[in-house]
């Protein structure tokens, strides 16, 4: 089974072809930081109010460390326990994409914060910005949750692994980053920071694929070991999601202050609750909040990405992958 201890190295016969197809789809979505033009954003930044500048500075400070935390958990806790070579192919690709995201946010900080001291503070945000530190500590708690576990021998071990995986997929990539994306697309809805929005489109696409891969791992484990998915696990996941919403709301209060036109802490609460419910439903758990999405510009996100595919630079197209693979082939 997928979480059995060991390190299966055999790609034929392929046990989980869906994971391999996800890997191939990720390859087709290759992009580079050099394709993102941030020059036009500088004029927008110069016209922003102090409150808007505070929001964007806090946002890029979070971005600077968020994907590094995800990559660390991928290497330390996830790769060694998913015992299928086709799944590890995808995780290897995901690690590359996390590195591209880190490079993008590095470039973003270097462009948006020309002052050296401001950049140093942004990169050290987890140490001196409480709202970012609290989110990082939430992440670190789940990175440490496996306690150096090297083999998933018992059901408790496997539940611990599932909680770690679900946390990083549903709470961190699926909530913290989606909350951050909402601020970017709020700016875009006002015709601002087009370069940031372009790069975020591609990060958004990557993160959506990362999240769906993790959920497909959960689906596979559920099919193979349904006894792991008891009421206790469901309650733990729901409580975890509640904690993530509260941590992200504290971040929203830091960013939004008394509120900006079209962006307030109250609206972010609604949006985060809506997103949290979407993650719970995907995990076959009851909704917790029953809140509607307050941001029309987020409902249009998929439409915007489709428009980018046909109307923007050639770089919006996927990279072709040559050759065909049949799953019944033998060596």
LOGU-126811 format. One record per atom (N, C-alpha, C): x, y, z; residue in three letters. Coordinates in steps of 0.1 Angstrom, whole numbers, padded with zeros to 4 digits, always signed. Example, Ala and Ser with C-alpha at 12.3 -4.5 7.8 and 13.67 -1.06 7.14 Angstrom:
// LOGU-126811
+0132-0057+0078ala
+0123-0045+0078ala
+0132-0033+0078ala
+0128-0022+0071ser
+0137-0011+0071ser
+0129+0000+0079ser
//
This chain:
// LOGU-126811
+0008-0012+0000unk
+0000+0000+0000unk
+0009+0013+0000unk
+0002+0024-0003unk
+0010+0036-0005unk
+0018+0040+0007unk
+0014+0038+0019unk
+0021+0042+0031unk
+0029+0031+0038unk
+0030+0020+0031unk
+0038+0009+0037unk
+0052+0013+0038unk
+0059+0010+0049unk
+0073+0014+0050unk
+0082+0008+0039unk
+0092+0015+0035unk
+0101+0010+0024unk
+0102+0021+0014unk
+0109+0017+0003unk
+0112+0027-0008unk
+0111+0019-0021unk
+0099+0016-0026unk
+0097+0009-0038unk
+0103+0017-0050unk
+0111+0010-0058unk
+0119+0017-0069unk
+0113+0013-0083unk
+0103+0005-0083unk
+0099-0001-0096unk
+0087+0007-0102unk
+0090+0012-0114unk
+0080+0020-0121unk
+0071+0011-0130unk
+0075-0001-0132unk
+0067-0011-0140unk
+0066-0024-0132unk
+0054-0029-0131unk
+0041-0023-0135unk
+0038-0011-0126unk
+0032-0001-0133unk
+0029+0012-0126unk
+0016+0010-0117unk
+0017+0012-0104unk
+0006+0010-0095unk
-0003+0022-0094unk
+0002+0034-0096unk
-0005+0046-0094unk
-0003+0056-0107unk
-0009+0052-0118unk
-0006+0060-0130unk
-0011+0074-0129unk
-0021+0077-0121unk
-0026+0091-0119unk
-0015+0100-0114unk
-0007+0095-0105unk
+0004+0103-0100unk
+0014+0107-0111unk
+0016+0097-0119unk
+0026+0099-0130unk
+0020+0110-0140unk
+0007+0109-0143unk
+0001+0119-0152unk
+0001+0133-0145unk
+0000+0134-0132unk
+0001+0147-0126unk
+0015+0152-0127unk
+0025+0143-0126unk
+0039+0148-0129unk
+0041+0153-0143unk
+0035+0146-0153unk
+0037+0151-0167unk
+0029+0164-0169unk
+0018+0165-0163unk
+0010+0178-0164unk
+0018+0190-0158unk
+0025+0187-0147unk
+0033+0197-0140unk
+0045+0201-0149unk
+0051+0192-0156unk
+0062+0195-0166unk
+0057+0204-0177unk
+0045+0202-0181unk
+0039+0211-0192unk
+0036+0225-0187unk
+0035+0227-0174unk
+0033+0240-0168unk
+0045+0247-0164unk
+0056+0244-0170unk
+0069+0250-0166unk
+0069+0265-0170unk
+0074+0273-0160unk
+0076+0288-0163unk
+0088+0292-0155unk
+0094+0303-0159unk
+0106+0309-0152unk
+0103+0323-0147unk
+0110+0326-0137unk
+0109+0340-0131unk
+0113+0351-0141unk
+0122+0348-0150unk
+0126+0358-0160unk
+0115+0362-0169unk
+0104+0354-0170unk
+0093+0357-0179unk
+0084+0368-0172unk
+0085+0370-0159unk
+0077+0380-0152unk
+0083+0394-0153unk
+0075+0403-0158unk
+0080+0417-0159unk
+0074+0425-0148unk
+0082+0429-0138unk
+0078+0437-0127unk
+0080+0452-0128unk
+0086+0456-0140unk
+0089+0470-0141unk
+0077+0479-0140unk
+0066+0475-0146unk
+0054+0484-0146unk
+0048+0486-0131unk
+0052+0476-0122unk
+0047+0477-0109unk
+0053+0489-0101unk
+0064+0493-0105unk
+0071+0504-0097unk
+0063+0517-0097unk
+0058+0520-0109unk
+0049+0532-0110unk
+0037+0531-0101unk
+0031+0519-0101unk
+0019+0517-0092unk
+0023+0519-0078unk
+0034+0513-0073unk
+0038+0514-0059unk
+0040+0529-0055unk
+0045+0537-0064unk
+0048+0551-0061unk
+0035+0559-0059unk
+0024+0554-0064unk
+0011+0561-0063unk
+0003+0555-0051unk
+0007+0545-0044unk
-0001+0539-0034unk
-0001+0548-0021unk
-0012+0546-0013unk
-0013+0552+0000unk
-0003+0545+0009unk
+0000+0551+0021unk
+0008+0544+0031unk
+0002+0531+0035unk
-0012+0531+0036unk
-0019+0519+0041unk
-0017+0508+0030unk
-0018+0511+0018unk
-0016+0501+0007unk
-0002+0496+0007unk
+0008+0505+0009unk
+0022+0501+0009unk
+0025+0492+0021unk
+0019+0495+0032unk
+0020+0486+0044unk
+0015+0472+0040unk
+0003+0471+0034unk
-0002+0458+0030unk
+0007+0451+0021unk
+0012+0457+0011unk
+0020+0450+0001unk
+0034+0446+0007unk
+0039+0455+0015unk
+0052+0451+0022unk
+0051+0439+0031unk
+0040+0439+0039unk
+0037+0427+0047unk
+0035+0415+0039unk
+0028+0416+0028unk
+0025+0405+0019unk
+0037+0399+0013unk
+0046+0407+0008unk
+0058+0401+0002unk
+0068+0396+0013unk
+0067+0401+0025unk
+0075+0395+0036unk
+0070+0381+0039unk
+0057+0379+0039unk
+0052+0365+0041unk
+0056+0356+0029unk
+0055+0361+0017unk
+0058+0353+0006unk
+0073+0349+0006unk
+0081+0357+0012unk
+0096+0355+0012unk
+0099+0342+0019unk
+0091+0338+0029unk
+0095+0326+0037unk
+0085+0314+0035unk
+0072+0318+0030unk
+0062+0308+0030unk
+0065+0295+0022unk
+0070+0297+0010unk
+0073+0285+0001unk
+0086+0278+0006unk
+0095+0285+0013unk
+0106+0277+0018unk
+0102+0268+0029unk
+0092+0272+0037unk
+0087+0263+0048unk
+0080+0251+0042unk
+0072+0253+0031unk
+0066+0242+0024unk
+0076+0232+0019unk
+0087+0238+0012unk
+0097+0229+0007unk
+0104+0221+0017unk
+0107+0227+0029unk
+0113+0220+0040unk
+0105+0208+0044unk
+0092+0210+0046unk
+0083+0199+0050unk
+0083+0188+0039unk
+0083+0192+0027unk
+0083+0182+0016unk
+0095+0173+0017unk
+0107+0179+0019unk
+0119+0171+0020unk
+0120+0163+0033unk
+0116+0169+0044unk
+0119+0163+0057unk
+0108+0152+0060unk
+0096+0154+0056unk
+0085+0146+0061unk
+0077+0138+0051unk
+0076+0143+0039unk
+0066+0137+0029unk
+0073+0127+0020unk
+0084+0131+0014unk
+0090+0123+0003unk
+0093+0109+0008unk
+0098+0108+0020unk
+0103+0094+0024unk
+0091+0085+0027unk
+0079+0090+0029unk
+0068+0081+0034unk
+0058+0078+0023unk
+0059+0084+0011unk
+0050+0081+0001unk
+0056+0070-0008unk
+0053+0058-0006unk
+0060+0047-0011unk
+0055+0043-0025unk
+0057+0052-0035unk
+0054+0049-0049unk
+0063+0058-0057unk
+0072+0052-0066unk
+0081+0060-0074unk
+0074+0070-0082unk
+0062+0067-0088unk
+0056+0077-0096unk
+0051+0089-0088unk
+0047+0087-0075unk
+0044+0098-0066unk
+0056+0106-0063unk
+0067+0099-0061unk
+0080+0107-0057unk
+0084+0115-0069unk
+0082+0110-0082unk
+0085+0119-0093unk
+0077+0132-0092unk
+0065+0132-0088unk
+0057+0144-0087unk
+0063+0153-0076unk
+0066+0146-0064unk
+0071+0154-0053unk
+0084+0161-0057unk
+0092+0154-0065unk
+0105+0160-0069unk
+0102+0172-0078unk
+0092+0171-0087unk
+0088+0182-0095unk
+0083+0194-0086unk
+0075+0190-0076unk
+0070+0200-0067unk
+0081+0208-0060unk
+0091+0201-0056unk
+0102+0207-0050unk
+0109+0218-0059unk
+0110+0214-0072unk
+0115+0224-0082unk
+0106+0236-0082unk
+0093+0234-0083unk
+0084+0245-0084unk
+0085+0254-0071unk
+0086+0248-0060unk
+0088+0256-0048unk
+0100+0265-0049unk
+0111+0259-0055unk
+0123+0267-0056unk
+0121+0279-0066unk
+0113+0277-0076unk
+0110+0288-0086unk
+0102+0298-0078unk
+0092+0294-0070unk
+0084+0304-0062unk
+0093+0312-0053unk
+0103+0305-0046unk
+0112+0312-0037unk
+0120+0323-0045unk
+0125+0319-0057unk
+0132+0328-0066unk
+0123+0340-0070unk
+0111+0337-0073unk
+0101+0348-0077unk
+0099+0358-0066unk
+0098+0353-0054unk
+0096+0362-0042unk
+0108+0369-0039unk
+0120+0363-0041unk
+0133+0370-0039unk
+0134+0382-0048unk
+0130+0379-0061unk
+0130+0390-0071unk
+0120+0400-0068unk
+0109+0396-0063unk
+0098+0406-0059unk
+0103+0415-0048unk
+0110+0410-0038unk
+0115+0418-0027unk
+0126+0427-0032unk
+0135+0422-0040unk
+0145+0430-0045unk
+0140+0442-0053unk
+0129+0440-0060unk
+0123+0450-0069unk
+0115+0460-0061unk
+0106+0455-0052unk
+0097+0463-0044unk
+0104+0471-0033unk
+0114+0465-0027unk
+0121+0471-0016unk
+0135+0475-0019unk
+0138+0486-0025unk
+0151+0489-0029unk
+0160+0492-0017unk
+0155+0496-0006unk
+0163+0499+0006unk
+0168+0486+0012unk
+0181+0485+0014unk
+0187+0473+0019unk
+0181+0469+0033unk
+0180+0478+0042unk
+0175+0475+0055unk
+0161+0470+0055unk
+0152+0475+0047unk
+0139+0471+0045unk
+0139+0456+0040unk
+0147+0453+0031unk
+0148+0439+0026unk
+0152+0430+0037unk
+0162+0434+0044unk
+0167+0425+0055unk
+0156+0422+0065unk
+0148+0432+0069unk
+0137+0430+0078unk
+0126+0421+0072unk
+0124+0423+0059unk
+0114+0414+0052unk
+0118+0400+0052unk
+0131+0397+0050unk
+0135+0383+0049unk
+0135+0377+0063unk
+0136+0385+0074unk
+0136+0380+0088unk
+0122+0382+0094unk
+0112+0383+0086unk
+0098+0386+0091unk
+0094+0376+0101unk
+0098+0363+0101unk
+0093+0354+0111unk
+0099+0356+0124unk
+0109+0365+0125unk
+0115+0368+0138unk
+0109+0380+0144unk
+0104+0390+0136unk
+0100+0403+0143unk
+0086+0408+0138unk
+0079+0401+0130unk
+0065+0405+0126unk
+0056+0395+0133unk
+0049+0398+0143unk
+0041+0388+0151unk
+0031+0380+0142unk
+0024+0387+0133unk
+0014+0380+0125unk
+0020+0370+0116unk
+0032+0373+0111unk
+0039+0363+0102unk
+0045+0352+0111unk
+0051+0356+0122unk
+0057+0346+0131unk
+0046+0336+0136unk
+0034+0341+0139unk
+0024+0331+0143unk
+0020+0321+0133unk
+0020+0326+0120unk
+0017+0316+0109unk
+0028+0306+0107unk
+0041+0311+0109unk
+0052+0303+0107unk
+0053+0292+0118unk
+0049+0297+0131unk
+0049+0287+0142unk
+0038+0276+0140unk
+0027+0280+0134unk
+0017+0270+0131unk
+0023+0260+0121unk
+0030+0265+0111unk
+0037+0255+0101unk
+0047+0247+0108unk
+0056+0253+0116unk
+0066+0245+0123unk
+0061+0235+0132unk
+0050+0238+0138unk
+0044+0228+0147unk
+0040+0215+0140unk
+0035+0217+0127unk
+0032+0205+0120unk
+0044+0199+0113unk
+0054+0206+0110unk
+0067+0200+0105unk
+0072+0191+0115unk
+0072+0196+0128unk
+0077+0188+0139unk
+0068+0177+0144unk
+0056+0177+0139unk
+0046+0167+0144unk
+0049+0153+0142unk
+0058+0150+0132unk
+0061+0136+0130unk
+0073+0131+0139unk
+0079+0141+0145unk
+0089+0138+0155unk
+0101+0129+0151unk
+0105+0131+0139unk
+0116+0123+0133unk
+0112+0109+0129unk
+0099+0107+0127unk
+0094+0094+0124unk
+0100+0090+0110unk
+0107+0078+0110unk
+0113+0074+0097unk
+0105+0062+0090unk
+0096+0056+0098unk
+0088+0045+0092unk
+0074+0046+0098unk
+0064+0044+0089unk
+0050+0045+0093unk
+0046+0030+0097unk
+0049+0026+0109unk
+0047+0012+0113unk
+0032+0010+0118unk
+0026+0019+0124unk
+0014+0017+0131unk
+0003+0027+0125unk
-0010+0024+0129unk
-0020+0033+0124unk
-0019+0047+0130unk
-0014+0048+0142unk
-0011+0062+0147unk
+0000+0069+0139unk
+0010+0062+0135unk
+0020+0068+0126unk
+0014+0073+0113unk
+0005+0065+0108unk
-0001+0069+0095unk
-0010+0081+0096unk
-0018+0081+0108unk
-0026+0092+0110unk
-0018+0105+0112unk
-0007+0104+0119unk
+0002+0115+0121unk
+0007+0121+0107unk
+0011+0111+0098unk
+0015+0115+0085unk
+0003+0122+0077unk
-0009+0117+0078unk
-0020+0122+0071unk
-0023+0137+0076unk
-0022+0138+0089unk
-0025+0152+0095unk
-0014+0162+0090unk
-0002+0158+0089unk
+0009+0167+0084unk
+0006+0170+0069unk
+0003+0160+0061unk
+0000+0162+0047unk
-0012+0171+0045unk
-0023+0168+0052unk
-0035+0176+0051unk
-0033+0191+0056unk
-0025+0192+0066unk
-0022+0206+0071unk
-0015+0214+0060unk
-0005+0208+0054unk
+0003+0216+0044unk
-0005+0218+0031unk
-0014+0208+0028unk
-0022+0210+0015unk
-0034+0219+0018unk
-0042+0217+0028unk
-0054+0224+0030unk
-0052+0237+0037unk
-0044+0237+0047unk
-0042+0249+0056unk
-0032+0259+0051unk
-0020+0254+0046unk
-0009+0263+0043unk
-0010+0266+0028unk
-0009+0256+0019unk
-0010+0259+0005unk
-0025+0263+0001unk
-0034+0257+0008unk
-0048+0258+0004unk
-0056+0270+0011unk
-0050+0276+0022unk
-0056+0287+0029unk
-0047+0299+0030unk
-0035+0297+0036unk
-0026+0308+0038unk
-0023+0314+0025unk
-0019+0306+0015unk
-0016+0311+0002unk
-0028+0317-0006unk
-0039+0310-0004unk
-0051+0316-0011unk
-0055+0329-0005unk
-0053+0331+0008unk
-0056+0344+0014unk
-0046+0354+0008unk
-0034+0351+0007unk
-0024+0360+0001unk
-0027+0363-0013unk
-0031+0353-0021unk
-0035+0356-0035unk
-0046+0366-0036unk
-0056+0365-0026unk
-0067+0374-0027unk
-0063+0389-0026unk
-0053+0392-0019unk
-0047+0406-0018unk
-0042+0410-0032unk
-0034+0401-0038unk
-0029+0403-0051unk
-0040+0406-0061unk
-0050+0398-0061unk
-0060+0399-0071unk
-0070+0411-0068unk
-0070+0415-0056unk
-0077+0428-0052unk
-0070+0440-0059unk
-0056+0440-0058unk
-0049+0450-0065unk
-0051+0449-0080unk
-0051+0437-0085unk
-0053+0436-0100unk
-0067+0441-0104unk
-0077+0438-0096unk
-0090+0443-0099unk
-0091+0458-0100unk
-0081+0465-0094unk
-0081+0480-0095unk
-0071+0484-0105unk
-0066+0475-0113unk
-0056+0479-0124unk
-0042+0481-0119unk
-0038+0475-0107unk
-0025+0478-0101unk
-0017+0465-0101unk
-0004+0466-0101unk
+0006+0455-0099unk
+0003+0444-0109unk
+0003+0447-0122unk
+0001+0437-0132unk
+0012+0426-0132unk
+0024+0430-0130unk
+0035+0421-0130unk
+0034+0411-0119unk
+0031+0416-0107unk
+0028+0407-0095unk
+0017+0397-0098unk
+0006+0402-0105unk
-0005+0394-0108unk
-0001+0383-0118unk
+0007+0386-0128unk
+0011+0376-0138unk
+0019+0365-0131unk
+0029+0368-0123unk
+0036+0358-0116unk
+0028+0350-0107unk
+0018+0357-0100unk
+0009+0350-0091unk
+0000+0341-0098unk
-0004+0344-0110unk
-0012+0335-0118unk
-0005+0321-0119unk
+0008+0322-0122unk
+0015+0309-0124unk
+0018+0302-0111unk
+0020+0310-0100unk
+0022+0304-0087unk
+0008+0297-0083unk
-0003+0305-0085unk
-0016+0300-0082unk
-0019+0286-0089unk
-0015+0286-0101unk
-0017+0273-0109unk
-0009+0262-0103unk
+0004+0265-0099unk
+0012+0254-0093unk
+0007+0250-0080unk
+0003+0260-0071unk
-0002+0256-0058unk
-0015+0248-0059unk
-0023+0251-0068unk
-0036+0244-0070unk
-0033+0229-0073unk
-0022+0227-0082unk
-0018+0214-0085unk
-0012+0206-0074unk
-0004+0213-0066unk
+0002+0207-0054unk
-0009+0203-0044unk
-0019+0211-0042unk
-0029+0208-0033unk
-0037+0196-0038unk
-0040+0196-0051unk
-0048+0185-0056unk
-0040+0172-0056unk
-0027+0172-0058unk
-0019+0160-0057unk
-0020+0155-0043unk
-0018+0163-0033unk
-0019+0159-0019unk
-0032+0153-0016unk
-0043+0159-0020unk
-0056+0154-0018unk
-0058+0140-0025unk
-0052+0138-0036unk
-0053+0125-0043unk
-0045+0115-0035unk
-0034+0118-0029unk
-0027+0109-0020unk
-0037+0105-0008unk
-0044+0115-0002unk
-0053+0112+0008unk
-0064+0103+0003unk
-0069+0106-0009unk
-0080+0097-0015unk
-0075+0083-0016unk
-0062+0081-0021unk
-0057+0068-0023unk
-0055+0060-0009unk
-0050+0067+0001unk
-0049+0061+0014unk
-0063+0058+0020unk
-0073+0066+0017unk
-0086+0063+0022unk
-0092+0051+0016unk
-0089+0049+0003unk
-0093+0037-0004unk
-0086+0024+0001unk
-0073+0026+0004unk
-0065+0014+0008unk
-0067+0011+0023unk
-0069+0021+0031unk
-0069+0020+0046unk
-0081+0028+0052unk
-0093+0025+0049unk
-0104+0033+0053unk
-0105+0035+0068unk
-0100+0025+0075unk
-0101+0025+0090unk
-0093+0037+0096unk
-0084+0043+0089unk
-0077+0055+0094unk
-0086+0067+0095unk
-0096+0068+0087unk
-0104+0080+0086unk
-0116+0079+0095unk
-0114+0079+0108unk
-0124+0079+0118unk
-0128+0092+0122unk
-0138+0093+0132unk
-0143+0106+0136unk
-0132+0114+0143unk
-0123+0107+0150unk
-0112+0115+0157unk
-0104+0122+0147unk
-0100+0116+0135unk
-0092+0123+0125unk
-0100+0134+0119unk
-0113+0132+0117unk
-0121+0143+0111unk
-0121+0155+0121unk
-0123+0152+0134unk
-0123+0163+0143unk
-0110+0171+0144unk
-0099+0163+0143unk
-0086+0169+0143unk
-0084+0178+0131unk
-0088+0174+0119unk
-0087+0182+0107unk
-0095+0195+0108unk
-0107+0193+0113unk
-0116+0205+0114unk
-0110+0215+0124unk
-0105+0210+0135unk
-0098+0219+0145unk
-0086+0226+0139unk
-0078+0218+0132unk
-0066+0224+0125unk
-0070+0235+0116unk
-0081+0233+0108unk
-0086+0243+0099unk
-0090+0256+0106unk
-0097+0254+0117unk
-0101+0265+0125unk
-0089+0273+0130unk
-0079+0267+0135unk
-0067+0273+0139unk
-0060+0281+0128unk
-0060+0275+0116unk
-0054+0282+0104unk
-0062+0294+0101unk
-0075+0293+0101unk
-0083+0305+0098unk
-0080+0316+0108unk
-0079+0313+0121unk
-0076+0324+0131unk
-0062+0330+0129unk
-0053+0321+0125unk
-0039+0327+0123unk
-0039+0336+0111unk
-0046+0332+0100unk
-0047+0340+0088unk
-0055+0353+0091unk
-0065+0352+0099unk
-0072+0365+0103unk
-0064+0375+0110unk
-0055+0370+0119unk
-0046+0379+0126unk
-0037+0386+0116unk
-0032+0378+0106unk
-0024+0384+0095unk
-0032+0395+0087unk
-0045+0392+0085unk
-0054+0401+0078unk
-0055+0414+0085unk
-0057+0413+0099unk
-0058+0425+0107unk
-0046+0433+0106unk
-0034+0427+0106unk
-0021+0434+0104unk
-0021+0441+0091unk
-0025+0435+0080unk
-0024+0440+0067unk
-0034+0451+0064unk
-0047+0449+0069unk
-0058+0458+0065unk
-0060+0469+0075unk
-0056+0467+0087unk
-0058+0478+0097unk
-0073+0480+0098unk
-0077+0493+0097unk
-0091+0497+0098unk
-0099+0494+0085unk
-0092+0489+0075unk
-0100+0485+0063unk
-0096+0495+0052unk
-0096+0489+0040unk
-0093+0496+0027unk
-0106+0494+0018unk
-0107+0503+0009unk
-0119+0502+0000unk
-0119+0489-0008unk
-0129+0480-0004unk
-0130+0467-0011unk
-0122+0456-0004unk
-0115+0459+0007unk
-0107+0449+0013unk
-0107+0452+0028unk
-0113+0444+0036unk
-0114+0446+0051unk
-0112+0433+0058unk
-0110+0434+0071unk
-0108+0421+0079unk
-0121+0413+0079unk
-0132+0420+0079unk
-0145+0413+0079unk
-0147+0405+0066unk
-0143+0411+0054unk
-0144+0404+0042unk
-0134+0393+0041unk
-0122+0395+0046unk
-0113+0384+0046unk
-0117+0372+0055unk
-0124+0375+0066unk
-0129+0365+0074unk
-0139+0356+0066unk
-0148+0363+0059unk
-0158+0356+0051unk
-0151+0347+0040unk
-0141+0353+0033unk
-0134+0346+0023unk
-0126+0334+0028unk
-0119+0336+0039unk
-0112+0325+0045unk
-0121+0314+0050unk
-0132+0317+0056unk
-0142+0307+0060unk
-0147+0300+0048unk
-0150+0307+0037unk
-0155+0300+0025unk
-0144+0291+0019unk
-0132+0295+0019unk
-0121+0286+0014unk
-0119+0274+0023unk
-0120+0276+0036unk
-0118+0265+0046unk
-0129+0255+0044unk
-0141+0259+0041unk
-0152+0250+0038unk
-0150+0242+0026unk
-0144+0248+0015unk
-0141+0241+0003unk
-0131+0230+0006unk
-0121+0233+0014unk
-0111+0223+0017unk
-0117+0211+0025unk
-0126+0214+0034unk
-0132+0204+0042unk
-0141+0195+0033unk
-0148+0201+0024unk
-0157+0193+0015unk
-0148+0184+0007unk
-0137+0189+0002unk
-0128+0181-0006unk
-0122+0169+0001unk
-0121+0170+0015unk
-0117+0160+0023unk
-0128+0151+0029unk
-0140+0153+0023unk
-0152+0145+0027unk
-0156+0147+0041unk
-0154+0160+0046unk
-0158+0164+0059unk
-0169+0174+0058unk
-0177+0176+0069unk
-0188+0186+0069unk
-0183+0200+0068unk
-0190+0209+0062unk
-0186+0223+0062unk
-0186+0228+0076unk
-0178+0238+0079unk
-0177+0243+0093unk
-0184+0257+0094unk
-0184+0265+0083unk
-0188+0279+0084unk
-0201+0282+0076unk
-0202+0276+0064unk
-0213+0279+0056unk
-0213+0294+0051unk
-0202+0299+0048unk
-0200+0313+0044unk
-0198+0314+0029unk
-0204+0325+0023unk
-0203+0327+0008unk
-0190+0335+0005unk
-0185+0334-0007unk
-0174+0341-0011unk
-0177+0356-0013unk
-0171+0365-0006unk
-0174+0379-0007unk
-0167+0386-0019unk
-0157+0379-0025unk
-0148+0386-0035unk
-0152+0381-0049unk
-0159+0389-0056unk
-0162+0386-0070unk
-0149+0384-0078unk
-0139+0392-0075unk
-0126+0391-0083unk
-0119+0377-0081unk
-0122+0370-0070unk
-0117+0357-0068unk
-0125+0346-0076unk
-0138+0349-0077unk
-0146+0340-0085unk
-0142+0340-0100unk
-0137+0352-0104unk
-0133+0353-0118unk
-0118+0348-0121unk
-0112+0343-0110unk
-0098+0340-0112unk
-0095+0330-0123unk
-0104+0319-0124unk
-0102+0309-0135unk
-0104+0315-0148unk
-0114+0325-0149unk
-0116+0331-0162unk
-0104+0340-0166unk
-0098+0347-0156unk
-0087+0355-0159unk
-0075+0347-0164unk
-0073+0335-0158unk
-0062+0326-0162unk
-0065+0322-0176unk
-0077+0319-0180unk
-0080+0315-0194unk
-0077+0326-0203unk
-0081+0338-0199unk
-0078+0350-0208unk
-0063+0352-0210unk
-0056+0350-0199unk
-0041+0351-0200unk
-0036+0340-0210unk
-0042+0329-0210unk
-0037+0318-0219unk
-0038+0322-0233unk
-0049+0329-0237unk
-0051+0333-0251unk
-0046+0347-0255unk
-0044+0356-0245unk
-0042+0369-0248unk
-0028+0375-0244unk
-0022+0369-0235unk
-0009+0374-0230unk
+0003+0369-0237unk
+0014+0370-0232unk
+0026+0366-0238unk
+0026+0351-0242unk
+0035+0347-0251unk
+0036+0334-0255unk
+0040+0325-0243unk
+0047+0331-0233unk
+0051+0323-0221unk
+0039+0318-0214unk
+0027+0323-0216unk
+0015+0317-0209unk
+0012+0303-0214unk
+0017+0299-0226unk
+0014+0286-0231unk
+0022+0275-0223unk
+0016+0263-0223unk
+0023+0252-0217unk
+0035+0248-0226unk
+0045+0242-0220unk
+0056+0237-0227unk
+0053+0223-0232unk
+0055+0220-0244unk
+0052+0207-0249unk
+0060+0196-0244unk
+0055+0184-0242unk
+0062+0172-0237unk
+0061+0162-0249unk
+0072+0158-0254unk
+0072+0148-0265unk
+0071+0134-0260unk
+0065+0126-0269unk
+0065+0111-0266unk
+0052+0107-0259unk
+0049+0094-0260unk
+0038+0088-0253unk
+0042+0077-0244unk
+0035+0075-0233unk
+0037+0064-0224unk
+0025+0056-0223unk
+0026+0043-0225unk
+0015+0034-0222unk
+0017+0026-0209unk
+0007+0025-0201unk
+0008+0020-0188unk
+0009+0005-0187unk
+0007-0002-0199unk
+0008-0016-0199unk
+0021-0020-0205unk
+0030-0011-0207unk
+0043-0014-0213unk
+0051-0022-0202unk
+0060-0030-0207unk
+0070-0036-0198unk
+0084-0033-0202unk
+0093-0034-0193unk
+0107-0031-0196unk
+0113-0041-0206unk
//
